[in-house]
Structure formats: C-alpha cells, structure tokens
Amino acid sequence: MGEDDVPHDRYRRIKVRLSRIAVPCIGAAALFAVCGPAPVRAAENGVGMYLLGSRGPMAGFLPPPGFYVQNDFYFYDGDLSAGKSFPAGGRVVSDVKAQARTNLLSGTWVLPHEVLGGNVAIGAILPFGRTGVTAGLDVDAPRLGIDAYRSLRDKATVFGDPVATASLGWHAGKFHWNIAGMLNVPVGDYRDGQLANLAFHRWAGDISAAVTWLDPEKGLDLSVAAGFTFNGENPKTDYRTGTEFHIEWAVTQFLSKDFSIGVVGYHYEQLTGDGGRGARLGSYKGRVTAVGGSVGYNFTVGEVPVSTRLKVFREFNTRNRMEGTAGIVTVALPLATGR
C-alpha cells in the first residue's frame, strides 16, 4: 500500500513508522527452555524450542530492506498443580516450580533482492539467562522399606542454543504475510543431568506462516501466526520429542501514532508422542493455552526510531506442562535501512 492509499495523515504516519521499525517475523520468534527434572516430560522437560507468545502484533509484516536489531526479555513463573505427579523408575517428581529470566538478542538482515515477488530476510538469535527449578521427589519403595520426600533445587545462568532464521514476506494493500523457518543448533551450555537448562541439546526446526491485516485509517491490526516444530533426538537422554503445533493471535488498536494496546493469546498442542529409550512415560503429549494483553510505545532517539512492546500471558487448559504467567518485553530498532 502506498501513502496515497491512506486517507488520513495521522494513520499514514502510523503505517510509515511501523514499516521502519517492525521486526515481527524473525527476531521475536526465539527459543526458550526451563528444563524440569528428567521425569517431567511432555516435549522433553515440558517445553519446546519455539517461544510461545513471541509473535503477535504485526506478525505478518516484514520490514523494508535493512539491518534490524531486536532484544526480547522473557520472564516466566510457573508450576505443576499440586495434585499431579510423574513416576519414573520407582521415583515420583511432584510440586515442580520454575522461574526464568531470559534475554534473547537477535539480528535480522532484510535483503534488497526479491524472491517470488517478496522480501527475503535472514538472521540469528542468541539466548542467555537465568533459570531456577524446585521439585519434590517422592521415593516409594516398599520392598526396601523406603518412604521419603526430598526437595530438589537447581539454578543456573547459561547460554542457550543459537538459532538461525530465514523468512520470505509479501505485501498487498492492507494485507501482509510471510513464511518463516528456524533451526536450533545444539551447541549451547547444556547441563547434563541438571534441573535448570536453556539449551535443548538437540537439532530442531520450526516452519511457520503469519498474516497481518492492518487498516491505517482505523489504526487496527489483526494478526495471526501458526507453525510446526520438528525435533531430533537428545543424545544425552535418548529422548525424542514429538511434533508440536503452535498458533498465536493479536488484536491491536493504535490510539495514536506512537501508542497502542491490544489482546494477545496462544495455543500449543503436541501432535505426535515422544519416543526413544528415554521416553519412559510413553507418548506423554502436552498442551497449553494462554490469553493476555499488550501495550506498545514507539519513540525516537535522535533520528533512530525505536519500537517497544510489553506482552503478558496467563496460561490455562494445560496438560503435561507447567502452568504459569509469561511476559515478553521487546525493544527493536533499525541499524541501517534502504536499498
């Protein structure tokens, strides 16, 4: 859509500004793992490589050619319900609580060349942060006369696995859409046998598609993104996580050219069961849904436009996963733009 298609200058400026600073497709779609105790598995350790909630407003919009930097600070506090426990080899882990404070730095280069009439982007994501896990271990072995409870705790500040990214995006009037791919490279600081991890220690790939309908006259953004994650086997645990599905949505209203509010949500469903010798609990498929809100604010530092957004989610409808509150604080800016 060109500027002549926008009838009001106020929302023309909204669209122009967003086109300069948005990095919606790749930078935020990062990875994250709070690895719980080994028996707590629905996707290994209860989490997948795709960061749920990372895409929302402007998910389908790929910015103009240039180099963009984005930083996402992710926080999560969750637990397993007190009535749930997970047996494994005569042991039962219950009362699991986890906390994460993770920073994900990403760089995205939108190339000046077009492919199939769309813009091409490549990039990378590097996660770093601190995680903490507390769990209860019930030992029940009547033949040995043992019936005891032990509390386990672990904290770590580590690097996660880096992620390579690529996407292809198009624009047509008020519609903007893209397809994207991510590859988890298992070279992060994986702590074998420990409770708290950011790295997955397995190859994994994600493919997704997103679409955004943006009406500059009304200041309304409707976005949805969905994808599938395919996992390799963790050679340390002989565990292969099944195929995962994720979908995210956002309804955002711009109250001015700089300020917006909205409703966001996501749903995760494991489509195929876990496998490998380490999957002692069988397929153990996971599921979770979340809804929440978002607030965005745009400003300039000198002549550099900066985009910020806060998203907070509350999870429910969980199965074989922790349930908690998650949030993402995003700051994005272009370092260089233009052909």
C-alpha positions as a Markdown table, in Angstrom:
| # | Residue | x | y | z |
|---|---|---|---|---|
| 1 | Met | 0.0 | 0.0 | 0.0 |
| 2 | Gly | 1.4 | 3.4 | -0.9 |
| 3 | Glu | 0.8 | 6.6 | 1.0 |
| 4 | Asp | -1.8 | 7.8 | -1.4 |
| 5 | Asp | -4.0 | 4.9 | -0.3 |
| 6 | Val | -4.2 | 6.2 | 3.2 |
| 7 | Pro | -6.9 | 8.9 | 3.6 |
| 8 | His | -5.8 | 10.4 | 6.9 |
| 9 | Asp | -2.3 | 11.7 | 7.7 |
| 10 | Arg | -2.4 | 10.5 | 11.2 |
| 11 | Tyr | -2.6 | 6.9 | 10.3 |
| 12 | Arg | -0.3 | 7.3 | 7.3 |
| 13 | Arg | 2.3 | 8.2 | 9.8 |
| 14 | Ile | 1.4 | 5.2 | 11.9 |
| 15 | Lys | 2.0 | 2.9 | 8.9 |
| 16 | Val | 5.2 | 4.6 | 7.8 |
| 17 | Arg | 6.6 | 4.5 | 11.2 |
| 18 | Leu | 5.8 | 0.8 | 11.7 |
| 19 | Ser | 7.3 | -0.1 | 8.4 |
| 20 | Arg | 10.6 | 1.5 | 9.6 |
| 21 | Ile | 10.9 | -0.3 | 12.9 |
| 22 | Ala | 8.9 | -3.6 | 12.8 |
| 23 | Val | 10.9 | -6.8 | 13.1 |
| 24 | Pro | 7.9 | -9.0 | 13.7 |
| 25 | Cys | 8.8 | -12.2 | 11.9 |
| 26 | Ile | 12.1 | -13.5 | 13.0 |
| 27 | Gly | 13.6 | -11.5 | 15.9 |
| 28 | Ala | 10.9 | -12.4 | 18.4 |
| 29 | Ala | 10.3 | -16.0 | 17.4 |
| 30 | Ala | 13.1 | -17.3 | 19.5 |
| 31 | Leu | 13.6 | -20.3 | 21.7 |
| 32 | Phe | 13.4 | -20.9 | 25.4 |
| 33 | Ala | 13.6 | -23.8 | 27.8 |
| 34 | Val | 13.2 | -24.2 | 31.5 |
| 35 | Cys | 14.1 | -27.8 | 31.8 |
| 36 | Gly | 12.5 | -29.5 | 34.7 |
| 37 | Pro | 13.5 | -32.8 | 36.3 |
| 38 | Ala | 14.1 | -35.6 | 33.9 |
| 39 | Pro | 10.8 | -37.5 | 34.5 |
| 40 | Val | 8.8 | -34.3 | 33.8 |
| 41 | Arg | 8.5 | -34.7 | 30.1 |
| 42 | Ala | 5.8 | -33.5 | 27.6 |
| 43 | Ala | 8.1 | -32.4 | 24.9 |
| 44 | Glu | 11.3 | -33.2 | 26.7 |
| 45 | Asn | 11.2 | -31.4 | 30.1 |
| 46 | Gly | 7.8 | -29.9 | 29.3 |
| 47 | Val | 8.9 | -27.2 | 26.8 |
| 48 | Gly | 9.6 | -26.8 | 23.1 |
| 49 | Met | 12.2 | -24.7 | 21.2 |
| 50 | Tyr | 9.6 | -22.3 | 19.9 |
| 51 | Leu | 8.9 | -19.3 | 22.3 |
| 52 | Leu | 5.2 | -19.2 | 22.7 |
| 53 | Gly | 3.9 | -15.6 | 22.6 |
| 54 | Ser | 6.9 | -14.3 | 20.7 |
| 55 | Arg | 4.8 | -13.3 | 17.7 |
| 56 | Gly | 1.7 | -11.0 | 18.0 |
| 57 | Pro | 1.0 | -7.5 | 16.6 |
| 58 | Met | 2.4 | -7.1 | 13.0 |
| 59 | Ala | 3.3 | -10.8 | 12.9 |
| 60 | Gly | 2.8 | -10.9 | 9.1 |
| 61 | Phe | 4.7 | -7.7 | 8.4 |
| 62 | Leu | 8.3 | -8.0 | 7.1 |
| 63 | Pro | 10.1 | -4.6 | 7.2 |
| 64 | Pro | 11.8 | -2.9 | 4.2 |
| 65 | Pro | 15.4 | -3.8 | 3.3 |
| 66 | Gly | 17.9 | -3.1 | 6.0 |
| 67 | Phe | 19.5 | -4.5 | 9.2 |
| 68 | Tyr | 17.5 | -4.6 | 12.3 |
| 69 | Val | 18.3 | -5.4 | 15.9 |
| 70 | Gln | 15.8 | -6.7 | 18.5 |
| 71 | Asn | 16.1 | -7.6 | 22.1 |
| 72 | Asp | 13.4 | -9.7 | 23.9 |
| 73 | Phe | 13.5 | -10.1 | 27.7 |
| 74 | Tyr | 11.3 | -13.1 | 28.6 |
| 75 | Phe | 10.1 | -13.9 | 32.1 |
| 76 | Tyr | 8.2 | -16.9 | 33.3 |
| 77 | Asp | 6.9 | -18.2 | 36.6 |
| 78 | Gly | 5.0 | -21.5 | 36.6 |
| 79 | Asp | 4.4 | -24.7 | 38.4 |
| 80 | Leu | 2.7 | -28.1 | 38.1 |
| 81 | Ser | -0.6 | -28.4 | 40.0 |
| 82 | Ala | -0.2 | -29.9 | 43.5 |
| 83 | Gly | -2.3 | -33.0 | 42.5 |
| 84 | Lys | 0.0 | -34.0 | 39.7 |
| 85 | Ser | 3.0 | -36.3 | 40.0 |
| 86 | Phe | 5.2 | -38.0 | 37.4 |
| 87 | Pro | 6.6 | -41.5 | 38.1 |
| 88 | Ala | 9.9 | -42.8 | 36.6 |
| 89 | Gly | 11.9 | -45.8 | 37.6 |
| 90 | Gly | 10.4 | -46.0 | 41.1 |
| 91 | Arg | 10.6 | -42.3 | 41.7 |
| 92 | Val | 7.8 | -39.7 | 41.5 |
| 93 | Val | 8.5 | -36.0 | 41.0 |
| 94 | Ser | 5.8 | -33.5 | 42.0 |
| 95 | Asp | 5.3 | -29.9 | 43.2 |
| 96 | Val | 7.5 | -28.6 | 40.4 |
| 97 | Lys | 8.1 | -24.8 | 40.3 |
| 98 | Ala | 10.1 | -23.0 | 37.7 |
| 99 | Gln | 11.3 | -19.4 | 37.1 |
| 100 | Ala | 13.1 | -17.9 | 34.2 |
| 101 | Arg | 14.6 | -14.6 | 33.3 |
| 102 | Thr | 16.0 | -14.9 | 29.8 |
| 103 | Asn | 17.4 | -12.4 | 27.3 |
| 104 | Leu | 17.2 | -13.1 | 23.6 |
| 105 | Leu | 19.3 | -10.9 | 21.3 |
| 106 | Ser | 18.5 | -11.2 | 17.5 |
| 107 | Gly | 19.8 | -9.6 | 14.4 |
| 108 | Thr | 17.8 | -9.6 | 11.1 |
| 109 | Trp | 19.0 | -8.6 | 7.6 |
| 110 | Val | 16.3 | -7.9 | 5.1 |
| 111 | Leu | 18.0 | -8.3 | 1.7 |
| 112 | Pro | 17.4 | -5.8 | -1.1 |
| 113 | His | 16.7 | -8.6 | -3.6 |
| 114 | Glu | 13.3 | -10.1 | -4.1 |
| 115 | Val | 12.3 | -13.7 | -4.5 |
| 116 | Leu | 9.0 | -14.7 | -5.9 |
| 117 | Gly | 7.9 | -11.1 | -5.6 |
| 118 | Gly | 8.7 | -11.0 | -1.8 |
| 119 | Asn | 11.4 | -9.7 | 0.5 |
| 120 | Val | 13.9 | -12.1 | 2.0 |
| 121 | Ala | 15.3 | -11.9 | 5.5 |
| 122 | Ile | 18.0 | -13.9 | 7.3 |
| 123 | Gly | 19.1 | -13.7 | 10.9 |
| 124 | Ala | 20.2 | -15.3 | 14.2 |
| 125 | Ile | 19.1 | -15.4 | 17.8 |
| 126 | Leu | 21.3 | -15.8 | 20.9 |
| 127 | Pro | 19.6 | -16.7 | 24.2 |
| 128 | Phe | 21.2 | -16.0 | 27.6 |
| 129 | Gly | 19.6 | -16.0 | 31.0 |
| 130 | Arg | 19.0 | -17.5 | 34.5 |
| 131 | Thr | 16.6 | -20.3 | 35.3 |
| 132 | Gly | 15.6 | -21.9 | 38.6 |
| 133 | Val | 13.7 | -25.1 | 39.3 |
| 134 | Thr | 12.4 | -26.5 | 42.6 |
| 135 | Ala | 10.9 | -30.0 | 42.7 |
| 136 | Gly | 9.7 | -32.6 | 45.2 |
| 137 | Leu | 11.0 | -36.2 | 44.8 |
| 138 | Asp | 8.8 | -38.9 | 46.4 |
| 139 | Val | 10.7 | -42.2 | 46.9 |
| 140 | Asp | 8.3 | -45.0 | 47.5 |
| 141 | Ala | 9.9 | -48.5 | 47.6 |
| 142 | Pro | 8.0 | -50.8 | 50.0 |
| 143 | Arg | 10.4 | -53.8 | 49.4 |
| 144 | Leu | 13.2 | -51.7 | 50.7 |
| 145 | Gly | 11.2 | -50.1 | 53.4 |
| 146 | Ile | 11.7 | -46.6 | 52.0 |
| 147 | Asp | 9.0 | -43.9 | 52.0 |
| 148 | Ala | 10.5 | -40.5 | 51.9 |
| 149 | Tyr | 10.3 | -37.0 | 50.4 |
| 150 | Arg | 13.2 | -34.9 | 49.2 |
| 151 | Ser | 13.3 | -31.4 | 47.8 |
| 152 | Leu | 15.5 | -30.7 | 44.8 |
| 153 | Arg | 16.7 | -27.3 | 43.7 |
| 154 | Asp | 18.8 | -26.0 | 40.9 |
| 155 | Lys | 19.7 | -22.6 | 39.5 |
| 156 | Ala | 21.9 | -21.6 | 36.5 |
| 157 | Thr | 23.0 | -18.7 | 34.4 |
| 158 | Val | 23.8 | -20.0 | 31.0 |
| 159 | Phe | 23.8 | -19.6 | 27.2 |
| 160 | Gly | 21.1 | -21.4 | 25.3 |
| 161 | Asp | 21.4 | -22.9 | 21.8 |
| 162 | Pro | 21.7 | -20.3 | 19.0 |
| 163 | Val | 19.0 | -20.3 | 16.3 |
| 164 | Ala | 19.4 | -19.5 | 12.6 |
| 165 | Thr | 16.3 | -17.8 | 11.0 |
| 166 | Ala | 15.0 | -17.1 | 7.5 |
| 167 | Ser | 11.8 | -15.7 | 6.1 |
| 168 | Leu | 10.0 | -14.5 | 2.9 |
| 169 | Gly | 7.4 | -11.8 | 3.1 |
| 170 | Trp | 4.9 | -10.1 | 0.8 |
| 171 | His | 2.5 | -7.0 | 0.9 |
| 172 | Ala | -0.8 | -6.4 | -0.9 |
| 173 | Gly | -2.9 | -3.5 | 0.2 |
| 174 | Lys | -3.9 | -3.9 | 3.9 |
| 175 | Phe | -2.6 | -7.5 | 3.9 |
| 176 | His | 0.9 | -8.5 | 4.8 |
| 177 | Trp | 2.1 | -12.1 | 5.1 |
| 178 | Asn | 5.2 | -14.2 | 5.4 |
| 179 | Ile | 6.6 | -17.7 | 5.8 |
| 180 | Ala | 9.5 | -18.4 | 8.1 |
| 181 | Gly | 11.9 | -21.1 | 9.2 |
| 182 | Met | 14.1 | -21.5 | 12.3 |
| 183 | Leu | 16.9 | -24.0 | 13.1 |
| 184 | Asn | 18.0 | -24.8 | 16.6 |
| 185 | Val | 21.8 | -25.5 | 16.7 |
| 186 | Pro | 22.7 | -27.7 | 19.7 |
| 187 | Val | 25.9 | -26.0 | 20.8 |
| 188 | Gly | 24.6 | -24.2 | 23.9 |
| 189 | Asp | 25.6 | -24.7 | 27.5 |
| 190 | Tyr | 23.7 | -27.9 | 28.2 |
| 191 | Arg | 24.0 | -29.2 | 31.8 |
| 192 | Asp | 23.6 | -32.9 | 31.6 |
| 193 | Gly | 21.5 | -34.3 | 34.5 |
| 194 | Gln | 20.7 | -30.9 | 35.9 |
| 195 | Leu | 17.3 | -29.4 | 36.5 |
| 196 | Ala | 17.8 | -25.9 | 35.0 |
| 197 | Asn | 18.8 | -25.5 | 31.4 |
| 198 | Leu | 18.3 | -23.1 | 28.5 |
| 199 | Ala | 19.9 | -25.4 | 25.8 |
| 200 | Phe | 18.0 | -28.3 | 24.3 |
| 201 | His | 21.0 | -30.4 | 23.1 |
| 202 | Arg | 19.1 | -31.5 | 20.1 |
| 203 | Trp | 18.6 | -30.3 | 16.5 |
| 204 | Ala | 15.1 | -28.9 | 15.9 |
| 205 | Gly | 13.4 | -27.0 | 13.2 |
| 206 | Asp | 10.3 | -24.8 | 13.0 |
| 207 | Ile | 8.3 | -23.7 | 10.0 |
| 208 | Ser | 5.5 | -21.1 | 10.3 |
| 209 | Ala | 3.3 | -18.7 | 8.4 |
| 210 | Ala | 1.8 | -15.4 | 9.5 |
| 211 | Val | -0.6 | -12.8 | 8.2 |
| 212 | Thr | -1.5 | -9.3 | 9.3 |
| 213 | Trp | -4.4 | -7.1 | 8.3 |
| 214 | Leu | -3.5 | -3.5 | 9.0 |
| 215 | Asp | -6.0 | -0.7 | 8.5 |
| 216 | Pro | -4.1 | 2.6 | 8.9 |
| 217 | Glu | -7.3 | 4.6 | 8.7 |
| 218 | Lys | -8.8 | 2.8 | 11.8 |
| 219 | Gly | -5.5 | 2.1 | 13.4 |
| 220 | Leu | -6.4 | -1.6 | 13.7 |
| 221 | Asp | -4.0 | -4.5 | 13.4 |
| 222 | Leu | -5.3 | -8.1 | 13.2 |
| 223 | Ser | -2.5 | -10.7 | 13.2 |
| 224 | Val | -2.2 | -14.5 | 13.4 |
| 225 | Ala | 0.8 | -16.9 | 13.1 |
| 226 | Ala | 0.9 | -20.7 | 13.2 |
| 227 | Gly | 3.6 | -23.3 | 12.7 |
| 228 | Phe | 5.0 | -26.7 | 13.4 |
| 229 | Thr | 8.2 | -27.7 | 15.3 |
| 230 | Phe | 10.1 | -30.9 | 14.3 |
| 231 | Asn | 12.6 | -32.3 | 16.8 |
| 232 | Gly | 15.7 | -34.5 | 16.7 |
| 233 | Glu | 16.8 | -36.8 | 19.5 |
| 234 | Asn | 18.7 | -35.6 | 22.5 |
| 235 | Pro | 21.8 | -37.9 | 22.5 |
| 236 | Lys | 22.4 | -37.3 | 26.2 |
| 237 | Thr | 18.9 | -38.6 | 27.3 |
| 238 | Asp | 17.9 | -40.7 | 24.3 |
| 239 | Tyr | 14.7 | -38.7 | 24.2 |
| 240 | Arg | 12.9 | -37.6 | 21.0 |
| 241 | Thr | 10.2 | -35.0 | 21.4 |
| 242 | Gly | 7.2 | -35.4 | 19.1 |
| 243 | Thr | 6.0 | -32.9 | 16.5 |
| 244 | Glu | 4.5 | -29.7 | 18.0 |
| 245 | Phe | 1.9 | -27.2 | 16.8 |
| 246 | His | 1.6 | -23.6 | 17.9 |
| 247 | Ile | -0.7 | -20.7 | 17.0 |
| 248 | Glu | -0.7 | -17.1 | 18.2 |
| 249 | Trp | -3.1 | -14.2 | 17.6 |
| 250 | Ala | -3.3 | -10.5 | 18.4 |
| 251 | Val | -5.9 | -7.7 | 18.1 |
| 252 | Thr | -4.2 | -4.3 | 18.4 |
| 253 | Gln | -5.7 | -0.8 | 18.4 |
| 254 | Phe | -3.5 | 2.3 | 17.8 |
| 255 | Leu | -4.7 | 5.1 | 20.0 |
| 256 | Ser | -2.1 | 7.4 | 18.4 |
| 257 | Lys | 0.8 | 7.1 | 16.0 |
| 258 | Asp | 3.0 | 6.1 | 19.0 |
| 259 | Phe | 0.8 | 4.2 | 21.5 |
| 260 | Ser | -1.2 | 1.0 | 21.1 |
| 261 | Ile | -3.0 | -1.6 | 23.2 |
| 262 | Gly | -4.3 | -5.0 | 22.4 |
| 263 | Val | -5.3 | -8.5 | 23.3 |
| 264 | Val | -3.0 | -11.4 | 22.6 |
| 265 | Gly | -3.0 | -15.2 | 23.0 |
| 266 | Tyr | -1.5 | -18.5 | 22.0 |
| 267 | His | -2.3 | -22.2 | 21.9 |
| 268 | Tyr | 0.2 | -25.1 | 21.9 |
| 269 | Glu | -0.6 | -28.8 | 21.1 |
| 270 | Gln | 1.7 | -31.7 | 20.8 |
| 271 | Leu | 0.6 | -33.7 | 17.7 |
| 272 | Thr | 2.7 | -36.8 | 18.0 |
| 273 | Gly | 4.0 | -38.6 | 21.0 |
| 274 | Asp | 7.5 | -38.6 | 22.4 |
| 275 | Gly | 9.8 | -41.5 | 21.6 |
| 276 | Gly | 13.3 | -43.0 | 22.2 |
| 277 | Arg | 14.6 | -45.1 | 25.0 |
| 278 | Gly | 14.4 | -42.1 | 27.3 |
| 279 | Ala | 10.7 | -41.7 | 26.9 |
| 280 | Arg | 9.9 | -43.9 | 29.9 |
| 281 | Leu | 6.4 | -42.4 | 30.3 |
| 282 | Gly | 5.2 | -43.1 | 26.8 |
| 283 | Ser | 3.9 | -40.5 | 24.3 |
| 284 | Tyr | 3.0 | -38.0 | 27.1 |
| 285 | Lys | 1.6 | -35.3 | 24.8 |
| 286 | Gly | 1.5 | -31.7 | 26.1 |
| 287 | Arg | -1.0 | -28.8 | 25.7 |
| 288 | Val | -1.4 | -25.3 | 26.9 |
| 289 | Thr | -3.5 | -22.2 | 26.1 |
| 290 | Ala | -2.9 | -18.6 | 27.2 |
| 291 | Val | -4.5 | -15.1 | 26.8 |
| 292 | Gly | -3.3 | -11.7 | 27.8 |
| 293 | Gly | -2.7 | -8.1 | 26.9 |
| 294 | Ser | -0.1 | -6.0 | 25.2 |
| 295 | Val | 1.0 | -2.3 | 25.3 |
| 296 | Gly | 3.2 | -0.8 | 22.6 |
| 297 | Tyr | 5.0 | 2.5 | 22.5 |
| 298 | Asn | 7.2 | 4.0 | 19.7 |
| 299 | Phe | 9.7 | 6.8 | 20.1 |
| 300 | Thr | 12.9 | 8.2 | 18.5 |
| 301 | Val | 16.4 | 8.5 | 19.8 |
| 302 | Gly | 17.9 | 11.2 | 17.7 |
| 303 | Glu | 16.8 | 10.1 | 14.2 |
| 304 | Val | 16.6 | 6.4 | 15.1 |
| 305 | Pro | 13.0 | 5.1 | 15.5 |
| 306 | Val | 12.6 | 2.6 | 18.4 |
| 307 | Ser | 9.7 | 0.2 | 18.9 |
| 308 | Thr | 8.9 | -1.2 | 22.4 |
| 309 | Arg | 6.1 | -3.6 | 23.5 |
| 310 | Leu | 5.1 | -5.5 | 26.6 |
| 311 | Lys | 3.1 | -8.7 | 26.4 |
| 312 | Val | 1.8 | -10.6 | 29.4 |
| 313 | Phe | 0.1 | -14.0 | 29.2 |
| 314 | Arg | -1.8 | -16.2 | 31.7 |
| 315 | Glu | -1.8 | -19.9 | 30.9 |
| 316 | Phe | -4.6 | -22.4 | 31.4 |
| 317 | Asn | -6.0 | -25.6 | 29.8 |
| 318 | Thr | -2.7 | -27.3 | 30.4 |
| 319 | Arg | -1.8 | -31.0 | 30.1 |
| 320 | Asn | 1.6 | -32.5 | 30.9 |
| 321 | Arg | 3.1 | -29.0 | 31.1 |
| 322 | Met | 3.7 | -26.3 | 33.7 |
| 323 | Glu | 1.0 | -23.6 | 34.1 |
| 324 | Gly | 2.0 | -20.0 | 34.8 |
| 325 | Thr | 2.4 | -16.4 | 33.8 |
| 326 | Ala | 4.7 | -15.4 | 31.0 |
| 327 | Gly | 5.8 | -12.0 | 29.7 |
| 328 | Ile | 7.9 | -10.5 | 26.9 |
| 329 | Val | 9.5 | -7.0 | 26.8 |
| 330 | Thr | 10.6 | -6.2 | 23.3 |
| 331 | Val | 12.8 | -3.4 | 22.0 |
| 332 | Ala | 13.5 | -3.2 | 18.3 |
| 333 | Leu | 15.3 | -0.7 | 16.1 |
| 334 | Pro | 16.9 | -0.4 | 12.6 |
| 335 | Leu | 20.7 | 0.0 | 12.4 |
| 336 | Ala | 20.6 | 0.6 | 8.7 |
| 337 | Thr | 17.8 | 0.8 | 6.1 |
| 338 | Gly | 17.3 | 1.5 | 2.4 |
| 339 | Arg | 18.4 | -0.3 | -0.7 |
